[in-house]
């Protein structure tokens, strides 16, 4: 009983520490905004459903009669399905968050992402124990607090829950030394795998590569083949979850969201190879939100120096640790001196991967490293192209960073935490993660201030945003005003026609500083104000109809 009480107290303290970190970072920022516009679109869907009191993810469109194709829909990438306007990419997170919005408003939407990040940490510890770690607590905290999982714990997005679920599936399905996978673990792993794919389709790639890696490594393969029922139980459970999700989507919308997205991505394999190569570089070694050759070379230097540092840490070449620390610290420091912003490279935001790639791997380590690295080309081949600079840690390849962090933590534990290179690698991971949280706080406070300011405007004002993603950036206030999105000359003309058609007296135009002020027939500019920040400001301009 005493041992059980101590274990419970340890677990409670560890989970509480992560929750305090996440809640504290969220409190320093603004929960009405997110680090990416996709999250705001999902939040808008939840808000509309909660306010209507139904389970229909239709976000509507007030100007549908004048713009039936939705060219100016305020939430970019809204998909018309039958008579609905759908912003959600998957249903589980959105539907599960409606009662959380009803209970707590925008802060309630962070409950599931935070839970997903905690789950990722729990699964990381279980994986580390399977790899032979003493307690696994280093993996728990390094994944939960010093990896991109911490960043996505603060965004209303499926990424943190998906990473948590895929790590959980692998932790249940990776056989430990000397024994196979029990029936209960096989079923649980299958359910977790199916759920991970249901919320983020790219997790299917990681699970497929994981399955192949398990079957290639002899010790793991023999453990599975001794229990054929476990194989059947896993595949049946995973397929069952995916079938149920498809039936759910078709019942709600009359179409499968995930299957259409997967089909669209699969059909694009092999196309735009130059763009895909550039995006692969951005999402692997991108150190700046910049795809110039110089920026990508700097990112590659950062990754190479981290790998060198990892080799020094796990292989004991003590004389080399100072140059490795100087190079890695200088390049990452250069990024921080440039100011807060996105770091889109998964290998840059998971420095512990350097130790994982350099570690002398046992069979189970080989499975996880092969899964982490072998999945990358497949994900790059099917991921969406374009718009990959404004993100943190390669959002489609987050599982790679998490798996490498697990293996890296175990490798450093075996080599000894007191080695200077190991200390430097952990410190670098903490610094990069802290930088990401600081950027999240600054960004959400800025867009939260825009949302707060716009909520003061009269309800009859029509808002025209010439910034393509702004409507989703402030998605938690969606529906409070009539918004239009117009950033080309043709779209601005259509917006002006809609303003005339609906006889709008007052119009607010939100634009990025430097964009020209649009002309609206029979309206004059009354005043402008600027939302100041370190980058290009957003400017609000009020137009009043000339009577």
N, C-alpha and C positions, 0 to 999 in steps of 0.2 A: 504493500500500500504506500509506503514511504517513497519507494522508487517511482511509482506511478504518479504520485503527487508532485515529485520533483520534475518529472518529464513534462507534466501538464503545465507547471509553473514556467519551465524553460520555454516551451512552445508559446505560451501566452505572452511572455515577455518579448520573444523574437517577433511574433506577428504584430504585437502592439508597437514595437519600434518602427516597423515598416509603415504601419498605418499612420503613426504620428508624423513620419517623414512626408508621406503623401498628402495628408490633410494639411500639414503646415505649409507645404509648397503651394497647394491649391488656395489656401487662405491668403497667401502673399500675392497671388495673382487675382484674376477675376473669373469666376465660374460662369459668367455669361459669354465667354469667348474661349477659343481653343487655339492650339498651335497650327491646325490645318483646317481648311474650309470644308473638307468632307465631313468632319465631325459636326460642324455647325449645321450642315444639311440634315444629318440624322437627328440632331437636337430639334430642328424645326419640325420634323415629322412627329416626334414624340409630343411636342407642344401642341400641335394641331389635334392629334388624337386625344390628348388629355382634355383639351378645352371642349372638344365636341362630345367627349364621353363615349367614344366608340372605338372599334379596333380596325378601322380602315386607314391604311397609310397614305391616303390621298391628301397631298398638301394643297391642292386646288390652285387656281390661277384666276385672279380677279379680272384680268383683261383678255380672257380666253376668246370672247366673242370678236374682239378686234385683232387678235393674234392667235388664231387656232393652232398654228404650228409651234407655239411656245418659244419663238425666237428671243423674246425679251423676258422670259420667265426669270424672276429675281434670283432663284436658286439654280445656278448653272449646273448642267448635266442632269436636270430633271427629265425623267423618261415618261412619255405618254404611253400608258398601257390601258387599252380600251378607253373608257371615259374618265380615267384617273390620271393624276400627275404624281409620279412616284419618284422620290428622292432616295429612299432606303436601298442599300445594296444587299442587305440580308435582313430577315425578319426577327431572328431570336433576340438580338440586343435591343432593338427598338421596342418590341412588344414587352419584353421583361422590364423595360425602363419606364413605361407609362405609370405604373403605381408609384415608382420612386419619384417621378416628377410631381405627381399629385401630393406626395408626402412632403417633399422638400424643395420643389422647384429646380432650377438649374444645378445647385449643388448635388441633388439626388442622382443626377445623371453620371456622376463620377463613382458611384458605389460599385458598379460592375467592373469598370476598368481597374479600379484599385483592387478588387477581389481577384481579377485576372492576374495582376502583377504579383500579388501574394501567392496565388496558386503556382505561378512560374517559379517563385523562390522555393516553395515547398517541394515541387517536383525536382528542382535542381538539387536540393539536398538529397532526395531519394536516389537520383542518378549518381551523385557523388559517392554515396554509400555503396552503390552497386559497383562502382569503379575502384572501391577499396579505400576510400577516405575514412579517416578516424571517426569524426562526428558529422561531417558534411555541412557544418554551420558556416564555414567560409563560403561555400557555394551558395548557400541560402542568402547571405547578405550581399555577396558580390553580384549575384544576378538580380536580387530584389532592389538593391539600392545603388549599385554602381554599373548598371547596364542600361540600354535603351528601354527596358521594361519599366523603369522608374519614370521615364519621360512619358510613356504612353499610359501610365496609370492615371495621368491627369487629363487625358483626352477622351471625349465620348466617341470612341472608335473601337472596332473589333480587335485591334492588334494585340493589346495586352491579354484579353481573354483567350485569343487564339494561341498565343505563345504559351500561356499557362496550360491550355488543354493539350497542345501537341507535346510539350515536355512531360505532362502527366502520362499521356499515352505511352511515350517512349520509356518512362521510368517504370511503368507496369509491364511492358512487353520486352524489355531488355533482360534476358535471363542472367541471374547472378552466377558466380562460379560454383560448379558442382550441383546445380539444380535447374529445373526448367521453370516454365511459367505456369502457375496454378490456374485452374479453371476460373476462379473468381477474378484473378488479375487479368486473364485473357478477355473476359467479358468487359471488365471495367476499362481496360485499355482500348478495346474496340469501340465502346461508347464514347470515350474521350476523343479517339481519333475521328469518329464520325462527326462529333460536335465541332471539333477544330476545323474540319473541312466545310461544315455547314456555315460557319461564321466567316472564314477566310479561305477562299478556294485554293490559294497557293500552298496551303498546308498539305494538300494532297501530294504535291511534289516531294515535300520533306518525308512524308510517311512512306511513299513508294520507294524512295532512295534508302530510307531506313530499313525497309523490309528486304530489299536486295542486299544491303550491307550485312544484315544479320545472317542471311543465307550464304553469303560468301565466306564469312569468318567461321572456320570449322567448329570451334568450341560452341559458339552461339547456335550454329545450324543444328548440331547434334542435340543440343538441349531442346530445341523446338521440335525436331523430328521424333523425339521420344514421346511427345505428347501431341499426337495429331488432332485430338479433340480440341486442344487449345487453339490451334490454327483455325479450325472451323468456327469456334466460338467467337474469336476475334473478328474474322471477316463477316460473320453473320451480324454481330452487334454493330459494327461500323456501317455495313450496308443498310441495316434497319433504320439507324438514325438518319442517314441520308435520304432514304425513301420517304420517311415520315416528314422530313423537312420539305421535300419536293411536293408531297401531297398537301402540306400546309400552305406553301406558296401558291399552288394552283387553286386551292380552295379560297384563298383570300383575294388573289389578283387574277386568277384565270390563266396564269403563266408562271413558269419557273424563273425566278430572277437569277439564281446561281447558274443554272444550266445555260441560260442565254449569255451570261457574262463569260463562262468558261468556253462556250462555243465561239464567241467573238474573239477571245484571246487565242484559242487554239488555231483559228483560221488565219491569224496574223503571224504565225510562226514562219520564219524565213523572209518576212517582208521587212523593208527599211533596215537592212543590216547595219548600215552606217549609224543610224539613229540608235539602234539597239546596242551597238558597241559603245557609243558615247554614254548611253544610260547605264550600261553595265559598269563603266568606269566611275560614273557619278555615284552609283549606289554601293560601290565597293571601297573606293579610295577617296571619294569626294570629301575634302577638308573644308571647302568654302561652298556657299551657294552660288557657284560659278563653274561653268563648264569650259573655261578657256584652257588651253594646253598647259600654261604655266601653273594654274591652280591645280589641275589634275596631277601634274608632276610633283608638286609639293605634297599632295595627298599620298602619292605613291611612296615618296621619301618617308613620310610619317609612318606608313604601314611597314615599310622595310625596316625602319629603325625600331619599331615595336617588336617585330619578329626577331630582330637581332637581340634586343633586350630580353625577350623571352628565352632565346637560346642560351644567353649568358646565365639567366636565372635558374634554368632547369639542368644545364649541363656543367655549371660550375667554372666557367672560364672567367675567373674573377678579374683578371687584368683588363678585360674588355668592357666592363660594365660602365665605366665613366664615359667613354666616347659614345656608347649607345644611349646613355641617359642624356648627354648633352644634345645629341642630334634630335632624339624624340622630344625632349623638353623644349628645345628651340623652335621646332616646327609647330608643335601644338601651342606654344606660347605666342608665336606669330599669329596664329588664328585668333587667339583671345585678345591680343592687342588690337586686332582689326575691328573689334566690337562684337556685341552679342549677335547671334544669327544662327541659321541652320547649319548643321554638319551632316550632309546626306550620306556619307559613307559608312556602311555597316562595320567594316574592319577598323575604321578610325574610332568609332564610338564604342568598340569592344576591345580595348587594348589587351585584355587577358588572353585573347586569341593568339597573341604572340607566343605565350607559353604553351598553348595547346598545339600549335603547329610545330613547335620545336621539341615537344616532349617525346621520349622513347615510349611508344604506346603499346599497351597490352591489347588483347583481342577486343575487349569492350570499348576501350578508348578508340581503337581503330574504327569501330562501328560508328561512334558518335562523330569523330573527325571526318570520316568518309561521308556521313550524312550531311554534315554542315557544309563541307566544301563541294561535294559532288552535286548537291542540290542547286548550287549557284548558277551554273550554265543553263539549267532547265528553267529556273525562275526567270533569268534574264531573257530567255527565248520567248516567254509567254507574258511577261509583265506589261502593263500599260506603258506606252512610250510617251515622252514629253511630260512636262510639269513635275519632274522628279528632283528639282533643285530645292524647292521649299518643303523639305521634310527632314526628319531626324533619323539617322541611322539606317537608311535603306528600308523603308517600311515593309517592303515585300520580302526582305531577307532577314527579318529580325530573329528568326529561329536560328540562323547561322551564328549570329553573335551570342545568343544565349547558350547554345551547345558548346561553342568554343570557350565561353566563360566557365562552364562547368568543368570541362576537361582541363582548362588552364588552372583553375583553383586546385584541382586534385594534384596536378603536376607540381605546382608551387609548394603544396603541403608536403609532398614527398621530398622535394629538394631542400626544403627548409625556409620558413618565412623570414628568417633573420638575414638571409643573404641580401646585400644592398640592392641587387638588381630586382629581386622579388619585391622588396619594399617599394622601389621606384615604380614597378609595374602596377602594383595595387594603388599607389598614390596617384599615378597617371589616370587610372580607371575612375577613381573617386573625383578627381579634378574635372575630367571630361563630363562625367555625369552631373556634377554640380553646375558646370557651365550650361549644360542643357536645361537644367531646371531653372537657372537664372534667366535664360532666354525665354522659356515658357512664361515665367512671371512677367517679364517686360512685355512680351507680345500680347498676352491676354489682358493685361491692364490697359494697353493701348486700344485694342478693339473693344474691350468692355466700356471704355470711356466713350467711344463712338456710339455704341448701343445705348448707353445711358443718355447721351445728349439727344439722340434721335427720339427716344421715348418721351422727351419733353415737347416734341412738335405736335401740333393739332392732328387729330385723326383723319381729317379730310385732306391733308397734304399728300401729294403724290411724290414719291422719292424716285429719282432716276440716278442709278449708279453707273458711271462710266468705268469703274474698276470691276472687272469681270467676276471676281469671287467675293466681293464685299457683302452681297446679300447673304451668303452662307457664313461668312466670318461672324456676322451678328445674328446668326440663325435663331438664337434663343428669344429674340424679339420679333420673329417672323409673324406676320399677320396684324401687327399693330398699325401698320401703314400700308398703303398701296405702293408697291415697289415695282420698278422696271429695271432691266439690265441692258445697257446699250453702250457699246464701245467702238462701233464703226459708224461711218457717215450714214450708211443705209439704215442701221439700227436706230440712230438718233432721229432720222426722219420719221421712222415708224413710231418712235416714242412721242414725237411732237404731234403726229396724227392722233395717237391715242389720247393725249392730253386734250386736244381740241374736241375729239369725239365725246369724251366724258365731261366736257365743260369744266375742266379743273381750274380753280382760281389761283391756287398756290402750288408751286413746285419747288422741291428741294433737290439740287443736283450735288451728288457726292463724286468727286473726281480726285485722281492722284495729282499732286502738285506738278505742274509742267504741262498737263493736258489742257487743251484749249477749252474755253468756256463755250458750251453749245448755245445755239440761237433757238429760241422758242417763239413762234409766231404769237403776236398779241400779248407777250409777257416781257417785263423788264426786270433787270437785276436790282434787287433791293439792298442786299448786303452779303458779305462773305465772312467766314471764319475758318481758322485753320486748327486742325488737331495736330499738335506738334509732337515730334518724336525724332530719333536719331537719323532715320532714313527719310525718304520722300514722304512729305506730309499728305494727309487726306484733307481736302478743302471742301467745305459745305457752302453752297451758294443758293440763296433764296430768290426765286422768281415770283412776281406778282402779276396777275392778269391786268392789262391796261383796260379800264372800263370805258 
